[in-house]
Amino acid sequence: MITLLTGLLMGTLTVSAQDKDSLITLPTVTVTSNTVVSAEVDKAFKRTFPDAEHLRWYTLDKNYLAKFIEKDLNHQALLTKKGRLKYDITYGGENQLPADVRQKVKDSYEDYKITSVANVKESGRNIWVINMESPSHFVVARAEDDVFEEVEKVSRSN
């Protein structure tokens, strides 16, 4: 999930650090819009995200993808046909990071600017993906529980 998310945020997709030079081609995923969801899915969504605005539904494989805004933040949530939430990704900026995570980032990457963050909530996990840049590099880092690590570092081409 994190490798995929990192790829989505950085525009590239690499395997783990051990296989840094390997490239994976993912299967084609068809996303269609103007999707109508069942009452069961609608009820589960409204219970989980009561303040959602600008909701758009899409079919994604055999699931439903909801794109919406809640509390001025963009979300993408994937629900099963029975209404079970598989994951929710919230996109934002540095201000959305918890103070302890922000401090770890600032301590580890003093010369970097945080350009965007994503908070992935999946199966009881709370994962932060942080995109940063400096004059010479782009970095993607992740934080989960007390673990903070660099996922990918790419040199800027000047």
N, C-alpha and C positions, 0 to 999 in steps of 0.2 A: 504494500500500500504506500509506504513512504517513498520507495524508489519511483513508483508511478507518479505520486504527487510531486516529488522533486522534479521529475521530467516535465510535468505539466507546468510547473512554476518557472523552470529554467529553459524550457524549450528543447531540452535534450533528454535522452534516457540512457543511463548506463547501469550496469549491474553493480553488485557490491564492490567494496574496495579491492577485494582479491581479484576481481575480474574487470578492473577499471577500463581496459581497452575493448571489452566486449560490448557489442551493440545488440539490443533485442528489438525485433520488430513485433509490435503487438498486433493481435488480430483486429480486423476492422470492426468497429462498433457502430451500429446504426442508431441514431437519435432522431426521433420524430417529434414535431411539436403539435399543438392543438390537441393534446391528449385529454381524454375524459377519464377520470378516475372513479372508482366505485365509492359508494357512500361510506364503506368501511375504511378505505384509505383516507378519504376526506376527513372523516371524524378523527382518526388517529393523528393526522397532520395537524388539525386545528387544536387538538388537545396538547400536542407537543410544542407548537409554535403559534400561540394565540394572537400574537401581535404581528404576524406576517402580513406584508403588503406587496403589491405588484407580483403576485404569484403566477408562475407559468409552469405547467406540467409538461413533461416529456416522457416518452417510453424509452427505456434504456435496457436493451436485452429483454428480460422478462420482469423488470422492475419499473418503478416510477421515479423519475428524477424531478424534484421540485427546485426551481430557482426562484428566489424571493429576497426581499429586504426585510430585516427585522432590526429595530433600534439603529437605523442608519447604516447597517452592515449588510453586505451581500452574503447570501448563503446558497449552498447547494446541498440538498438532503436527498438521500436515496432510500426509498421505502419499497418493501416487498408488496406483492399483490394483496397480501393480507393486512397491510398497514404497519408492519414492523419496521422500525427505523434501523437501517443498516449503518449509515454514517451521516454526519452533518459536518460540512466544511464551512467555516466562517472566514471571510477574507477581510483584512483590514490593514492598519498601519501600526507603527511602533506603539502608539497609545493603547492598543488592545492587549499588548503583552503584559502578563502579571509582573509586578515590580521585581520579584526575585529573578525571573527569567531575563528581563531587560537588563538587570545589573550584571548577570553572567555574560550576556552578549557584549555589553559595554566594556567589561573587564578583559574579555578575551579578544575583542576586535576594536581596539581603541580608535584606529584610523578608518573605520568603516561606517557607512551610513546605512541604516535599516531602510530598505526601500518598500518592503511589504511583508506581511505575515499571514499565515493561514493557521487556523485552529481546527484540527481534525478530531472529532469525537466519534469513536468507533469501538463497539464492544466493551464499554467501560473504560476505554483508554482516552487520555486527553493529551494530544500531541501538538506541539507548536512547530511550525516550519517557518524559518526566518530567512528571508532573502536580504543580502547585504551587498554593498559595492564600495570599492575604494578606487582611487585613480588607476590602479593596476590590476585589480581582480574583482570577480563576482564570486560570492560565497553563498551556499545554502547550508544552513545549520538546522538542527532539530533539538527540541527539548521535550523530554517526557519524564515525569516524576523528577528525580534528582539527577538524571542523566542529561548532559548537554554535549553534543558532538557536532563536528563538521561533517556534512554529508558529501559536499562537492565544492571544489574550488577551481575556477576557470580564469585563465589570464585574459585580460582585455586585449583585443587587437587594436593597436594604435596606428 
